[in-house]
């Protein structure tokens, strides 16, 4: 019996401008193209691991993509984009 080799998980580049105005690209493995909210959650873990468990309930249902807003307001991260990695 042979083993079925699983295809590697697709890689996605998440780019943004950090709080110093510098362009940053982080790469993530994800089965599907992450939404901006999902990408913001992944970036938040890398940029500020302490905030990983941050409760965004105060923004839920009032603001679309609360993590995107939180990253911008608290970490100065803006222009979040998701693209397939080459």
SETOR-644603 format. One line per field, with one value per residue (C-alpha): residue number from 1; residue in three letters; x, y, z. Coordinates in nm, 4 decimals. Each point is the difference from the previous one (the first is absolute). Layout:
<recs>
pos <- (NUM,...)
code <- (ALA,...)
x <- (X,...)
y <- (Y,...)
z <- (Z,...)
</recs>
This chain:
<recs>
pos <- (1,2,3,4,5,6,7,8,9,10,11,12,13,14,15,16,17,18,19,20,21,22,23,24,25,26,27,28,29,30,31,32,33,34,35,36,37,38,39,40,41,42,43,44,45,46,47,48,49,50,51,52,53,54,55,56,57,58,59,60,61,62,63,64,65,66,67,68,69,70,71,72,73,74,75,76,77,78,79,80,81,82,83,84,85,86)
code <- (UNK,UNK,UNK,UNK,UNK,UNK,UNK,UNK,UNK,UNK,UNK,UNK,UNK,UNK,UNK,UNK,UNK,UNK,UNK,UNK,UNK,UNK,UNK,UNK,UNK,UNK,UNK,UNK,UNK,UNK,UNK,UNK,UNK,UNK,UNK,UNK,UNK,UNK,UNK,UNK,UNK,UNK,UNK,UNK,UNK,UNK,UNK,UNK,UNK,UNK,UNK,UNK,UNK,UNK,UNK,UNK,UNK,UNK,UNK,UNK,UNK,UNK,UNK,UNK,UNK,UNK,UNK,UNK,UNK,UNK,UNK,UNK,UNK,UNK,UNK,UNK,UNK,UNK,UNK,UNK,UNK,UNK,UNK,UNK,UNK,UNK)
x <- (0.0000,0.1229,-0.0505,-0.2015,0.2078,-0.1971,0.0369,0.1771,-0.2243,-0.0174,0.2077,-0.1348,0.1841,-0.1594,0.1425,-0.0508,0.1630,0.1306,-0.0050,0.3338,-0.1369,0.2001,-0.1510,-0.0081,-0.0904,-0.0775,-0.0619,-0.2613,-0.1191,-0.3765,-0.2306,-0.1973,0.0638,-0.0343,-0.2472,0.1405,-0.1349,0.1707,0.3226,-0.0159,-0.0368,0.3077,0.2018,-0.1054,0.1504,0.3364,0.0054,-0.1293,-0.0368,-0.1315,-0.3071,-0.0804,-0.2816,-0.1228,-0.3751,-0.1482,-0.3585,-0.0357,0.0535,-0.1911,-0.3134,0.0841,0.3059,0.0738,0.3318,0.0641,0.3524,0.0958,-0.1256,0.1762,0.3334,-0.0316,-0.1072,0.2339,0.2987,-0.0033,-0.0301,-0.1771,-0.0552,-0.0386,-0.0051,-0.0046,0.1572,0.1049,0.3690,0.2059)
y <- (0.0000,0.3450,0.3173,0.2773,0.3123,0.3033,0.3164,0.2757,0.2616,0.3177,0.2936,0.3533,0.3289,0.2498,0.3452,0.3149,0.3265,-0.0118,0.2773,0.1353,0.0337,-0.2989,-0.2605,-0.3486,-0.3356,-0.2988,-0.3440,-0.2400,-0.3503,-0.0185,-0.2437,0.2865,0.3656,0.1706,0.2838,0.3307,-0.0787,-0.3425,0.1564,0.2676,-0.2679,-0.1836,0.3230,0.1015,-0.3227,0.0789,0.3732,-0.0080,-0.3525,0.1421,0.1248,-0.3437,-0.0541,0.3598,0.0157,0.2020,-0.0418,0.3750,0.0310,-0.3099,0.0719,0.3710,0.0023,-0.2169,-0.1834,0.0953,-0.1459,0.2085,0.3103,-0.1015,-0.0518,0.3428,0.1802,-0.1756,-0.0987,0.2545,-0.2746,0.1042,-0.1009,-0.3702,-0.2158,-0.3720,-0.1556,-0.3504,-0.0614,-0.0594)
z <- (0.0000,-0.0874,0.1868,-0.1533,-0.0001,0.1063,-0.1997,0.1880,0.1545,-0.2098,0.1170,0.0174,0.0238,0.2322,-0.0552,0.2015,0.1019,0.3567,0.2581,-0.1296,-0.3546,-0.1244,-0.2328,0.1546,-0.1544,0.2227,-0.1492,0.1365,-0.0868,-0.0390,-0.1815,-0.1553,-0.0741,0.3362,0.0351,0.1202,0.3463,0.0036,-0.1314,0.2704,0.2667,-0.1323,-0.0201,0.3510,0.1399,-0.1614,0.0640,0.3548,0.1409,0.3271,-0.1880,-0.1455,0.2477,-0.0065,0.0427,-0.2832,0.1175,0.0382,-0.3749,-0.1083,-0.1998,0.0023,-0.2225,-0.3004,0.0407,0.3652,0.0039,-0.3036,0.1839,0.3216,-0.1808,-0.1554,0.3172,0.2450,-0.2145,-0.2827,-0.2623,-0.3179,-0.3634,0.0811,-0.3161,-0.0763,-0.3115,-0.0990,0.0645,-0.3112)
</recs>
